[in-house]
Amino acid sequence: MSPKRLEAFSDGVLAIIITIMVLELRPPAGAGFDGLRDVVAKLLAYLLSFVLVGIYWNNHHHLFRLVERIDGGVMWSNMALLFCLSLVPFATAWFGEHPGKQAPIISYVVVQLSCALSYTAMTLTMLRIHPPDGLLATAIGHDFKGKLSVGLYLSAIPLSLASPWVGVALIVTVAVLWLVPDRRVARTLATKDAGPGAGVSAGP
């Protein structure tokens, strides 16, 4: 299987995941604007999950622009990522239905942690079959944001036992962290587009 085919398959699964999430939303029972109060929590949970899934899609797309080949390990680690992401609609629905409750929020955190770990595993599997000084390794670098994200998710689990909203705040922090563009990846992609001999800057 070519990297492009695997990317296209992943794009389709991510599109279905987002579709399932939006189908979980139900309109208010009444016809007045006051009925929106009953669905605010669900809308906010959907927005947060949409942003997080969108971040994975963006990073997955940029990553595969630098992938030269894949093997069975990459394919299965990519499937593990898609499996974890497929749990997001379930966790989002429960979290949105019971905002501020401990069990739904911890479950949501665990699902997001599993997504982060599986994405990290996929990148490590890709690095194993690519040159250590190639564009892919340069773009990933030390993966500071990836490690920080895993650390925040791990911290969110015990902290949610004390205050569920702290767990939500840490998840939002991860989303904001990844919304900031990674200049190293952008420069690496620009180097690839410029062709051989352009040089590679590792970035900050």
Biotite code that builds the C-alpha atoms (Angstrom):
import biotite.structure as struc

atoms = struc.array([
    struc.Atom([0.000, 0.000, 0.000], chain_id="A", res_id=1, res_name="MET", atom_name="CA", element="C"),
    struc.Atom([1.267, 3.474, -0.876], chain_id="A", res_id=2, res_name="SER", atom_name="CA", element="C"),
    struc.Atom([1.389, 6.348, 1.663], chain_id="A", res_id=3, res_name="PRO", atom_name="CA", element="C"),
    struc.Atom([-1.192, 8.224, -0.413], chain_id="A", res_id=4, res_name="LYS", atom_name="CA", element="C"),
    struc.Atom([-3.687, 5.382, -0.223], chain_id="A", res_id=5, res_name="ARG", atom_name="CA", element="C"),
    struc.Atom([-3.252, 5.088, 3.543], chain_id="A", res_id=6, res_name="LEU", atom_name="CA", element="C"),
    struc.Atom([-3.698, 8.839, 3.905], chain_id="A", res_id=7, res_name="GLU", atom_name="CA", element="C"),
    struc.Atom([-6.857, 8.791, 1.780], chain_id="A", res_id=8, res_name="ALA", atom_name="CA", element="C"),
    struc.Atom([-8.299, 5.943, 3.861], chain_id="A", res_id=9, res_name="PHE", atom_name="CA", element="C"),
    struc.Atom([-7.518, 7.851, 7.061], chain_id="A", res_id=10, res_name="SER", atom_name="CA", element="C"),
    struc.Atom([-9.137, 11.013, 5.684], chain_id="A", res_id=11, res_name="ASP", atom_name="CA", element="C"),
    struc.Atom([-12.324, 9.064, 5.024], chain_id="A", res_id=12, res_name="GLY", atom_name="CA", element="C"),
    struc.Atom([-12.412, 7.617, 8.540], chain_id="A", res_id=13, res_name="VAL", atom_name="CA", element="C"),
    struc.Atom([-11.827, 11.029, 10.115], chain_id="A", res_id=14, res_name="LEU", atom_name="CA", element="C"),
    struc.Atom([-14.642, 12.497, 8.034], chain_id="A", res_id=15, res_name="ALA", atom_name="CA", element="C"),
    struc.Atom([-16.981, 9.758, 9.271], chain_id="A", res_id=16, res_name="ILE", atom_name="CA", element="C"),
    struc.Atom([-15.914, 10.393, 12.888], chain_id="A", res_id=17, res_name="ILE", atom_name="CA", element="C"),
    struc.Atom([-16.808, 14.075, 12.592], chain_id="A", res_id=18, res_name="ILE", atom_name="CA", element="C"),
    struc.Atom([-20.100, 13.164, 10.929], chain_id="A", res_id=19, res_name="THR", atom_name="CA", element="C"),
    struc.Atom([-20.991, 10.794, 13.772], chain_id="A", res_id=20, res_name="ILE", atom_name="CA", element="C"),
    struc.Atom([-20.226, 13.519, 16.316], chain_id="A", res_id=21, res_name="MET", atom_name="CA", element="C"),
    struc.Atom([-22.520, 16.056, 14.679], chain_id="A", res_id=22, res_name="VAL", atom_name="CA", element="C"),
    struc.Atom([-25.292, 13.457, 14.339], chain_id="A", res_id=23, res_name="LEU", atom_name="CA", element="C"),
    struc.Atom([-25.195, 13.064, 18.129], chain_id="A", res_id=24, res_name="GLU", atom_name="CA", element="C"),
    struc.Atom([-26.421, 16.668, 18.447], chain_id="A", res_id=25, res_name="LEU", atom_name="CA", element="C"),
    struc.Atom([-30.157, 17.018, 18.835], chain_id="A", res_id=26, res_name="ARG", atom_name="CA", element="C"),
    struc.Atom([-32.153, 20.259, 18.486], chain_id="A", res_id=27, res_name="PRO", atom_name="CA", element="C"),
    struc.Atom([-33.847, 21.742, 21.571], chain_id="A", res_id=28, res_name="PRO", atom_name="CA", element="C"),
    struc.Atom([-37.292, 20.431, 22.442], chain_id="A", res_id=29, res_name="ALA", atom_name="CA", element="C"),
    struc.Atom([-38.872, 23.875, 22.321], chain_id="A", res_id=30, res_name="GLY", atom_name="CA", element="C"),
    struc.Atom([-39.051, 26.500, 19.577], chain_id="A", res_id=31, res_name="ALA", atom_name="CA", element="C"),
    struc.Atom([-37.656, 29.386, 21.647], chain_id="A", res_id=32, res_name="GLY", atom_name="CA", element="C"),
    struc.Atom([-34.071, 30.536, 22.085], chain_id="A", res_id=33, res_name="PHE", atom_name="CA", element="C"),
    struc.Atom([-34.276, 29.668, 25.771], chain_id="A", res_id=34, res_name="ASP", atom_name="CA", element="C"),
    struc.Atom([-34.259, 26.010, 24.734], chain_id="A", res_id=35, res_name="GLY", atom_name="CA", element="C"),
    struc.Atom([-30.641, 26.402, 23.613], chain_id="A", res_id=36, res_name="LEU", atom_name="CA", element="C"),
    struc.Atom([-29.572, 26.428, 27.246], chain_id="A", res_id=37, res_name="ARG", atom_name="CA", element="C"),
    struc.Atom([-30.200, 22.700, 27.362], chain_id="A", res_id=38, res_name="ASP", atom_name="CA", element="C"),
    struc.Atom([-27.764, 21.968, 24.522], chain_id="A", res_id=39, res_name="VAL", atom_name="CA", element="C"),
    struc.Atom([-24.960, 24.444, 25.274], chain_id="A", res_id=40, res_name="VAL", atom_name="CA", element="C"),
    struc.Atom([-22.831, 21.820, 27.023], chain_id="A", res_id=41, res_name="ALA", atom_name="CA", element="C"),
    struc.Atom([-23.258, 19.383, 24.133], chain_id="A", res_id=42, res_name="LYS", atom_name="CA", element="C"),
    struc.Atom([-22.345, 22.074, 21.601], chain_id="A", res_id=43, res_name="LEU", atom_name="CA", element="C"),
    struc.Atom([-19.208, 23.022, 23.538], chain_id="A", res_id=44, res_name="LEU", atom_name="CA", element="C"),
    struc.Atom([-18.189, 19.366, 23.888], chain_id="A", res_id=45, res_name="ALA", atom_name="CA", element="C"),
    struc.Atom([-18.705, 18.920, 20.146], chain_id="A", res_id=46, res_name="TYR", atom_name="CA", element="C"),
    struc.Atom([-16.657, 22.059, 19.403], chain_id="A", res_id=47, res_name="LEU", atom_name="CA", element="C"),
    struc.Atom([-13.759, 20.851, 21.551], chain_id="A", res_id=48, res_name="LEU", atom_name="CA", element="C"),
    struc.Atom([-13.776, 17.404, 19.962], chain_id="A", res_id=49, res_name="SER", atom_name="CA", element="C"),
    struc.Atom([-14.096, 18.873, 16.459], chain_id="A", res_id=50, res_name="PHE", atom_name="CA", element="C"),
    struc.Atom([-11.011, 21.015, 17.067], chain_id="A", res_id=51, res_name="VAL", atom_name="CA", element="C"),
    struc.Atom([-9.026, 18.075, 18.455], chain_id="A", res_id=52, res_name="LEU", atom_name="CA", element="C"),
    struc.Atom([-9.961, 15.757, 15.579], chain_id="A", res_id=53, res_name="VAL", atom_name="CA", element="C"),
    struc.Atom([-9.202, 18.582, 13.151], chain_id="A", res_id=54, res_name="GLY", atom_name="CA", element="C"),
    struc.Atom([-5.749, 18.969, 14.696], chain_id="A", res_id=55, res_name="ILE", atom_name="CA", element="C"),
    struc.Atom([-5.068, 15.270, 14.194], chain_id="A", res_id=56, res_name="TYR", atom_name="CA", element="C"),
    struc.Atom([-6.218, 15.530, 10.582], chain_id="A", res_id=57, res_name="TRP", atom_name="CA", element="C"),
    struc.Atom([-3.932, 18.533, 9.933], chain_id="A", res_id=58, res_name="ASN", atom_name="CA", element="C"),
    struc.Atom([-0.912, 16.912, 11.562], chain_id="A", res_id=59, res_name="ASN", atom_name="CA", element="C"),
    struc.Atom([-1.602, 13.594, 9.827], chain_id="A", res_id=60, res_name="HIS", atom_name="CA", element="C"),
    struc.Atom([-1.794, 15.366, 6.462], chain_id="A", res_id=61, res_name="HIS", atom_name="CA", element="C"),
    struc.Atom([1.464, 17.277, 6.963], chain_id="A", res_id=62, res_name="HIS", atom_name="CA", element="C"),
    struc.Atom([3.203, 14.162, 8.272], chain_id="A", res_id=63, res_name="LEU", atom_name="CA", element="C"),
    struc.Atom([2.269, 12.130, 5.209], chain_id="A", res_id=64, res_name="PHE", atom_name="CA", element="C"),
    struc.Atom([3.631, 14.821, 2.909], chain_id="A", res_id=65, res_name="ARG", atom_name="CA", element="C"),
    struc.Atom([7.054, 13.824, 4.260], chain_id="A", res_id=66, res_name="LEU", atom_name="CA", element="C"),
    struc.Atom([6.536, 10.047, 4.372], chain_id="A", res_id=67, res_name="VAL", atom_name="CA", element="C"),
    struc.Atom([8.395, 8.286, 1.576], chain_id="A", res_id=68, res_name="GLU", atom_name="CA", element="C"),
    struc.Atom([7.293, 4.729, 2.308], chain_id="A", res_id=69, res_name="ARG", atom_name="CA", element="C"),
    struc.Atom([5.284, 2.679, 4.784], chain_id="A", res_id=70, res_name="ILE", atom_name="CA", element="C"),
    struc.Atom([5.326, -0.878, 6.062], chain_id="A", res_id=71, res_name="ASP", atom_name="CA", element="C"),
    struc.Atom([3.066, -3.150, 8.066], chain_id="A", res_id=72, res_name="GLY", atom_name="CA", element="C"),
    struc.Atom([4.047, -1.465, 11.325], chain_id="A", res_id=73, res_name="GLY", atom_name="CA", element="C"),
    struc.Atom([3.016, 1.941, 10.024], chain_id="A", res_id=74, res_name="VAL", atom_name="CA", element="C"),
    struc.Atom([-0.271, 0.571, 8.705], chain_id="A", res_id=75, res_name="MET", atom_name="CA", element="C"),
    struc.Atom([-1.210, -1.063, 12.016], chain_id="A", res_id=76, res_name="TRP", atom_name="CA", element="C"),
    struc.Atom([-0.107, 1.908, 14.119], chain_id="A", res_id=77, res_name="SER", atom_name="CA", element="C"),
    struc.Atom([-2.219, 4.122, 11.861], chain_id="A", res_id=78, res_name="ASN", atom_name="CA", element="C"),
    struc.Atom([-5.163, 1.765, 12.402], chain_id="A", res_id=79, res_name="MET", atom_name="CA", element="C"),
    struc.Atom([-4.590, 2.011, 16.166], chain_id="A", res_id=80, res_name="ALA", atom_name="CA", element="C"),
    struc.Atom([-4.791, 5.802, 15.878], chain_id="A", res_id=81, res_name="LEU", atom_name="CA", element="C"),
    struc.Atom([-8.020, 5.587, 13.893], chain_id="A", res_id=82, res_name="LEU", atom_name="CA", element="C"),
    struc.Atom([-9.484, 3.170, 16.437], chain_id="A", res_id=83, res_name="PHE", atom_name="CA", element="C"),
    struc.Atom([-8.728, 5.565, 19.294], chain_id="A", res_id=84, res_name="CYS", atom_name="CA", element="C"),
    struc.Atom([-10.161, 8.492, 17.339], chain_id="A", res_id=85, res_name="LEU", atom_name="CA", element="C"),
    struc.Atom([-13.289, 6.465, 16.589], chain_id="A", res_id=86, res_name="SER", atom_name="CA", element="C"),
    struc.Atom([-13.989, 6.461, 20.348], chain_id="A", res_id=87, res_name="LEU", atom_name="CA", element="C"),
    struc.Atom([-14.101, 10.276, 20.436], chain_id="A", res_id=88, res_name="VAL", atom_name="CA", element="C"),
    struc.Atom([-17.816, 10.517, 19.431], chain_id="A", res_id=89, res_name="PRO", atom_name="CA", element="C"),
    struc.Atom([-18.814, 8.183, 22.287], chain_id="A", res_id=90, res_name="PHE", atom_name="CA", element="C"),
    struc.Atom([-16.703, 10.057, 24.845], chain_id="A", res_id=91, res_name="ALA", atom_name="CA", element="C"),
    struc.Atom([-17.947, 13.398, 23.524], chain_id="A", res_id=92, res_name="THR", atom_name="CA", element="C"),
    struc.Atom([-21.609, 12.383, 23.766], chain_id="A", res_id=93, res_name="ALA", atom_name="CA", element="C"),
    struc.Atom([-21.230, 11.184, 27.369], chain_id="A", res_id=94, res_name="TRP", atom_name="CA", element="C"),
    struc.Atom([-19.208, 14.244, 28.368], chain_id="A", res_id=95, res_name="PHE", atom_name="CA", element="C"),
    struc.Atom([-21.706, 16.611, 26.736], chain_id="A", res_id=96, res_name="GLY", atom_name="CA", element="C"),
    struc.Atom([-24.659, 14.849, 28.335], chain_id="A", res_id=97, res_name="GLU", atom_name="CA", element="C"),
    struc.Atom([-23.164, 15.086, 31.844], chain_id="A", res_id=98, res_name="HIS", atom_name="CA", element="C"),
    struc.Atom([-20.914, 18.192, 31.978], chain_id="A", res_id=99, res_name="PRO", atom_name="CA", element="C"),
    struc.Atom([-18.817, 18.508, 35.105], chain_id="A", res_id=100, res_name="GLY", atom_name="CA", element="C"),
    struc.Atom([-19.318, 14.882, 36.135], chain_id="A", res_id=101, res_name="LYS", atom_name="CA", element="C"),
    struc.Atom([-16.227, 12.914, 37.054], chain_id="A", res_id=102, res_name="GLN", atom_name="CA", element="C"),
    struc.Atom([-16.620, 9.625, 35.156], chain_id="A", res_id=103, res_name="ALA", atom_name="CA", element="C"),
    struc.Atom([-17.514, 11.141, 31.739], chain_id="A", res_id=104, res_name="PRO", atom_name="CA", element="C"),
    struc.Atom([-14.666, 13.652, 31.936], chain_id="A", res_id=105, res_name="ILE", atom_name="CA", element="C"),
    struc.Atom([-12.093, 11.056, 32.995], chain_id="A", res_id=106, res_name="ILE", atom_name="CA", element="C"),
    struc.Atom([-13.282, 8.803, 30.166], chain_id="A", res_id=107, res_name="SER", atom_name="CA", element="C"),
    struc.Atom([-12.911, 11.713, 27.739], chain_id="A", res_id=108, res_name="TYR", atom_name="CA", element="C"),
    struc.Atom([-9.377, 12.361, 29.008], chain_id="A", res_id=109, res_name="VAL", atom_name="CA", element="C"),
    struc.Atom([-8.451, 8.678, 28.673], chain_id="A", res_id=110, res_name="VAL", atom_name="CA", element="C"),
    struc.Atom([-9.699, 8.606, 25.074], chain_id="A", res_id=111, res_name="VAL", atom_name="CA", element="C"),
    struc.Atom([-7.693, 11.735, 24.227], chain_id="A", res_id=112, res_name="GLN", atom_name="CA", element="C"),
    struc.Atom([-4.633, 10.235, 25.933], chain_id="A", res_id=113, res_name="LEU", atom_name="CA", element="C"),
    struc.Atom([-4.995, 7.058, 23.873], chain_id="A", res_id=114, res_name="SER", atom_name="CA", element="C"),
    struc.Atom([-5.172, 9.167, 20.691], chain_id="A", res_id=115, res_name="CYS", atom_name="CA", element="C"),
    struc.Atom([-2.006, 11.041, 21.648], chain_id="A", res_id=116, res_name="ALA", atom_name="CA", element="C"),
    struc.Atom([-0.120, 7.858, 22.518], chain_id="A", res_id=117, res_name="LEU", atom_name="CA", element="C"),
    struc.Atom([-1.182, 6.092, 19.328], chain_id="A", res_id=118, res_name="SER", atom_name="CA", element="C"),
    struc.Atom([-0.169, 9.104, 17.214], chain_id="A", res_id=119, res_name="TYR", atom_name="CA", element="C"),
    struc.Atom([3.229, 9.130, 18.928], chain_id="A", res_id=120, res_name="THR", atom_name="CA", element="C"),
    struc.Atom([3.592, 5.393, 18.300], chain_id="A", res_id=121, res_name="ALA", atom_name="CA", element="C"),
    struc.Atom([2.778, 5.941, 14.626], chain_id="A", res_id=122, res_name="MET", atom_name="CA", element="C"),
    struc.Atom([5.437, 8.631, 14.236], chain_id="A", res_id=123, res_name="THR", atom_name="CA", element="C"),
    struc.Atom([8.033, 6.421, 15.937], chain_id="A", res_id=124, res_name="LEU", atom_name="CA", element="C"),
    struc.Atom([7.130, 3.564, 13.594], chain_id="A", res_id=125, res_name="THR", atom_name="CA", element="C"),
    struc.Atom([7.572, 5.888, 10.629], chain_id="A", res_id=126, res_name="MET", atom_name="CA", element="C"),
    struc.Atom([10.914, 7.153, 11.885], chain_id="A", res_id=127, res_name="LEU", atom_name="CA", element="C"),
    struc.Atom([12.145, 3.568, 12.160], chain_id="A", res_id=128, res_name="ARG", atom_name="CA", element="C"),
    struc.Atom([11.975, 3.097, 8.369], chain_id="A", res_id=129, res_name="ILE", atom_name="CA", element="C"),
    struc.Atom([13.186, 6.570, 7.363], chain_id="A", res_id=130, res_name="HIS", atom_name="CA", element="C"),
    struc.Atom([16.703, 8.054, 7.446], chain_id="A", res_id=131, res_name="PRO", atom_name="CA", element="C"),
    struc.Atom([17.614, 9.607, 10.823], chain_id="A", res_id=132, res_name="PRO", atom_name="CA", element="C"),
    struc.Atom([18.770, 12.751, 9.033], chain_id="A", res_id=133, res_name="ASP", atom_name="CA", element="C"),
    struc.Atom([15.864, 12.923, 6.568], chain_id="A", res_id=134, res_name="GLY", atom_name="CA", element="C"),
    struc.Atom([13.059, 15.457, 6.258], chain_id="A", res_id=135, res_name="LEU", atom_name="CA", element="C"),
    struc.Atom([10.647, 13.403, 8.379], chain_id="A", res_id=136, res_name="LEU", atom_name="CA", element="C"),
    struc.Atom([13.068, 13.243, 11.309], chain_id="A", res_id=137, res_name="ALA", atom_name="CA", element="C"),
    struc.Atom([13.789, 16.953, 10.927], chain_id="A", res_id=138, res_name="THR", atom_name="CA", element="C"),
    struc.Atom([10.099, 17.842, 10.961], chain_id="A", res_id=139, res_name="ALA", atom_name="CA", element="C"),
    struc.Atom([9.321, 15.733, 14.041], chain_id="A", res_id=140, res_name="ILE", atom_name="CA", element="C"),
    struc.Atom([12.460, 16.769, 15.901], chain_id="A", res_id=141, res_name="GLY", atom_name="CA", element="C"),
    struc.Atom([12.314, 16.084, 19.623], chain_id="A", res_id=142, res_name="HIS", atom_name="CA", element="C"),
    struc.Atom([8.492, 16.226, 19.454], chain_id="A", res_id=143, res_name="ASP", atom_name="CA", element="C"),
    struc.Atom([8.295, 18.563, 22.456], chain_id="A", res_id=144, res_name="PHE", atom_name="CA", element="C"),
    struc.Atom([4.616, 19.350, 21.943], chain_id="A", res_id=145, res_name="LYS", atom_name="CA", element="C"),
    struc.Atom([3.744, 15.685, 21.585], chain_id="A", res_id=146, res_name="GLY", atom_name="CA", element="C"),
    struc.Atom([5.487, 14.763, 24.829], chain_id="A", res_id=147, res_name="LYS", atom_name="CA", element="C"),
    struc.Atom([3.988, 17.765, 26.616], chain_id="A", res_id=148, res_name="LEU", atom_name="CA", element="C"),
    struc.Atom([0.504, 16.775, 25.413], chain_id="A", res_id=149, res_name="SER", atom_name="CA", element="C"),
    struc.Atom([0.895, 13.244, 26.779], chain_id="A", res_id=150, res_name="VAL", atom_name="CA", element="C"),
    struc.Atom([2.125, 14.690, 30.068], chain_id="A", res_id=151, res_name="GLY", atom_name="CA", element="C"),
    struc.Atom([-0.865, 17.019, 30.330], chain_id="A", res_id=152, res_name="LEU", atom_name="CA", element="C"),
    struc.Atom([-3.301, 14.201, 29.597], chain_id="A", res_id=153, res_name="TYR", atom_name="CA", element="C"),
    struc.Atom([-1.636, 11.979, 32.205], chain_id="A", res_id=154, res_name="LEU", atom_name="CA", element="C"),
    struc.Atom([-1.841, 14.803, 34.738], chain_id="A", res_id=155, res_name="SER", atom_name="CA", element="C"),
    struc.Atom([-5.493, 15.400, 33.872], chain_id="A", res_id=156, res_name="ALA", atom_name="CA", element="C"),
    struc.Atom([-6.563, 11.923, 35.022], chain_id="A", res_id=157, res_name="ILE", atom_name="CA", element="C"),
    struc.Atom([-5.663, 12.240, 38.739], chain_id="A", res_id=158, res_name="PRO", atom_name="CA", element="C"),
    struc.Atom([-6.470, 15.961, 38.788], chain_id="A", res_id=159, res_name="LEU", atom_name="CA", element="C"),
    struc.Atom([-9.950, 15.209, 37.446], chain_id="A", res_id=160, res_name="SER", atom_name="CA", element="C"),
    struc.Atom([-10.549, 13.107, 40.536], chain_id="A", res_id=161, res_name="LEU", atom_name="CA", element="C"),
    struc.Atom([-10.147, 16.265, 42.609], chain_id="A", res_id=162, res_name="ALA", atom_name="CA", element="C"),
    struc.Atom([-11.911, 18.606, 40.185], chain_id="A", res_id=163, res_name="SER", atom_name="CA", element="C"),
    struc.Atom([-13.338, 17.397, 36.841], chain_id="A", res_id=164, res_name="PRO", atom_name="CA", element="C"),
    struc.Atom([-13.130, 20.894, 35.386], chain_id="A", res_id=165, res_name="TRP", atom_name="CA", element="C"),
    struc.Atom([-9.350, 20.886, 35.856], chain_id="A", res_id=166, res_name="VAL", atom_name="CA", element="C"),
    struc.Atom([-9.250, 17.933, 33.475], chain_id="A", res_id=167, res_name="GLY", atom_name="CA", element="C"),
    struc.Atom([-11.319, 19.871, 30.951], chain_id="A", res_id=168, res_name="VAL", atom_name="CA", element="C"),
    struc.Atom([-9.005, 22.876, 31.309], chain_id="A", res_id=169, res_name="ALA", atom_name="CA", element="C"),
    struc.Atom([-5.956, 20.717, 30.568], chain_id="A", res_id=170, res_name="LEU", atom_name="CA", element="C"),
    struc.Atom([-7.611, 19.254, 27.463], chain_id="A", res_id=171, res_name="ILE", atom_name="CA", element="C"),
    struc.Atom([-8.401, 22.773, 26.249], chain_id="A", res_id=172, res_name="VAL", atom_name="CA", element="C"),
    struc.Atom([-4.755, 23.693, 26.945], chain_id="A", res_id=173, res_name="THR", atom_name="CA", element="C"),
    struc.Atom([-3.585, 20.864, 24.678], chain_id="A", res_id=174, res_name="VAL", atom_name="CA", element="C"),
    struc.Atom([-5.946, 22.036, 21.924], chain_id="A", res_id=175, res_name="ALA", atom_name="CA", element="C"),
    struc.Atom([-4.633, 25.625, 22.176], chain_id="A", res_id=176, res_name="VAL", atom_name="CA", element="C"),
    struc.Atom([-1.059, 24.321, 22.209], chain_id="A", res_id=177, res_name="LEU", atom_name="CA", element="C"),
    struc.Atom([-1.554, 22.549, 18.896], chain_id="A", res_id=178, res_name="TRP", atom_name="CA", element="C"),
    struc.Atom([-3.444, 25.409, 17.276], chain_id="A", res_id=179, res_name="LEU", atom_name="CA", element="C"),
    struc.Atom([-0.174, 27.362, 17.317], chain_id="A", res_id=180, res_name="VAL", atom_name="CA", element="C"),
    struc.Atom([1.569, 26.567, 13.982], chain_id="A", res_id=181, res_name="PRO", atom_name="CA", element="C"),
    struc.Atom([4.785, 24.543, 14.123], chain_id="A", res_id=182, res_name="ASP", atom_name="CA", element="C"),
    struc.Atom([7.325, 26.575, 12.157], chain_id="A", res_id=183, res_name="ARG", atom_name="CA", element="C"),
    struc.Atom([9.776, 23.677, 12.022], chain_id="A", res_id=184, res_name="ARG", atom_name="CA", element="C"),
    struc.Atom([7.314, 21.500, 10.114], chain_id="A", res_id=185, res_name="VAL", atom_name="CA", element="C"),
    struc.Atom([6.387, 24.394, 7.811], chain_id="A", res_id=186, res_name="ALA", atom_name="CA", element="C"),
    struc.Atom([10.039, 25.037, 6.989], chain_id="A", res_id=187, res_name="ARG", atom_name="CA", element="C"),
    struc.Atom([10.692, 21.352, 6.378], chain_id="A", res_id=188, res_name="THR", atom_name="CA", element="C"),
    struc.Atom([7.753, 21.159, 3.971], chain_id="A", res_id=189, res_name="LEU", atom_name="CA", element="C"),
    struc.Atom([8.988, 24.314, 2.224], chain_id="A", res_id=190, res_name="ALA", atom_name="CA", element="C"),
    struc.Atom([12.393, 22.680, 1.835], chain_id="A", res_id=191, res_name="THR", atom_name="CA", element="C"),
    struc.Atom([10.814, 19.607, 0.268], chain_id="A", res_id=192, res_name="LYS", atom_name="CA", element="C"),
    struc.Atom([8.757, 21.730, -2.131], chain_id="A", res_id=193, res_name="ASP", atom_name="CA", element="C"),
    struc.Atom([11.887, 23.714, -3.074], chain_id="A", res_id=194, res_name="ALA", atom_name="CA", element="C"),
    struc.Atom([13.625, 20.520, -4.185], chain_id="A", res_id=195, res_name="GLY", atom_name="CA", element="C"),
    struc.Atom([17.095, 19.058, -3.583], chain_id="A", res_id=196, res_name="PRO", atom_name="CA", element="C"),
    struc.Atom([19.872, 21.347, -2.466], chain_id="A", res_id=197, res_name="GLY", atom_name="CA", element="C"),
    struc.Atom([17.660, 23.823, -0.663], chain_id="A", res_id=198, res_name="ALA", atom_name="CA", element="C"),
    struc.Atom([18.955, 22.874, 2.772], chain_id="A", res_id=199, res_name="GLY", atom_name="CA", element="C"),
    struc.Atom([17.094, 21.997, 5.902], chain_id="A", res_id=200, res_name="VAL", atom_name="CA", element="C"),
    struc.Atom([16.690, 24.161, 8.978], chain_id="A", res_id=201, res_name="SER", atom_name="CA", element="C"),
    struc.Atom([15.874, 22.300, 12.152], chain_id="A", res_id=202, res_name="ALA", atom_name="CA", element="C"),
    struc.Atom([14.138, 25.339, 13.622], chain_id="A", res_id=203, res_name="GLY", atom_name="CA", element="C"),
    struc.Atom([13.856, 26.269, 17.285], chain_id="A", res_id=204, res_name="PRO", atom_name="CA", element="C"),
])
